[in-house]
Amino acid sequence: MPRTFPCPRCGQPSQWENNPFRPFCSERCKMIDLGAWANEEYKLPTQDAPTAAGDPSENE
């Protein structure tokens, strides 16, 4: 029996072996995730992010 793991998009069981959409369970989940990246829905914090105008920490 092949091992399964949760699809990172929908959480349904997914297989790694013989799965052209891995780590996703289907092409649909793969495309939804790609669209989220394209729309910049995933963001990583940075140390040098610009501060908002009037931020009280600017006056330190």
C-alpha positions as CSV (number, residue, x, y, z in Angstrom):
1,M,0.0,0.0,0.0
2,P,1.6,3.4,-1.0
3,R,2.2,6.0,1.7
4,T,-0.1,9.0,1.6
5,F,0.3,12.5,3.0
6,P,-2.1,15.5,3.1
7,C,-2.3,17.7,0.1
8,P,-0.8,21.1,1.0
9,R,-3.8,22.9,-0.6
10,C,-6.9,20.9,0.4
11,G,-5.7,18.4,3.0
12,Q,-7.0,15.3,1.2
13,P,-4.8,12.2,1.2
14,S,-2.2,12.4,-1.7
15,Q,0.4,10.0,-3.0
16,W,4.0,10.9,-3.9
17,E,4.7,8.0,-6.2
18,N,3.1,8.0,-9.6
19,N,1.5,11.3,-9.0
20,P,2.3,13.9,-11.7
21,F,0.8,16.7,-9.5
22,R,2.9,16.0,-6.3
23,P,2.9,17.3,-3.7
24,F,-0.7,18.2,-4.6
25,C,-3.5,15.6,-4.9
26,S,-4.7,16.9,-8.3
27,E,-4.1,19.4,-11.1
28,R,-6.9,21.5,-9.6
29,C,-5.0,22.0,-6.3
30,K,-1.8,22.6,-8.1
31,M,-3.3,25.3,-10.2
32,I,-5.1,27.0,-7.3
33,D,-1.7,27.1,-5.4
34,L,0.1,28.5,-8.5
35,G,-2.6,31.2,-8.8
36,A,-2.1,32.2,-5.2
37,W,1.6,32.6,-5.8
38,A,0.9,34.7,-8.9
39,N,-1.5,36.9,-7.0
40,E,1.2,37.4,-4.3
41,E,-1.0,35.8,-1.6
42,Y,2.0,34.3,-0.1
43,K,4.4,36.7,1.5
44,L,7.6,36.3,3.5
45,P,8.5,38.8,6.2
46,T,11.8,40.6,5.8
47,Q,14.1,42.4,8.2
48,D,14.3,45.5,6.0
49,A,10.6,45.9,5.3
50,P,9.6,49.6,4.8
51,T,8.0,51.2,7.8
52,A,4.7,53.0,7.6
53,A,4.6,56.8,7.6
54,G,4.2,58.1,11.1
55,D,5.4,54.8,12.7
56,P,6.3,55.7,16.3
57,S,9.4,53.4,16.1
58,E,10.9,55.8,13.5
59,N,11.5,58.4,16.2
60,E,13.7,56.2,18.4
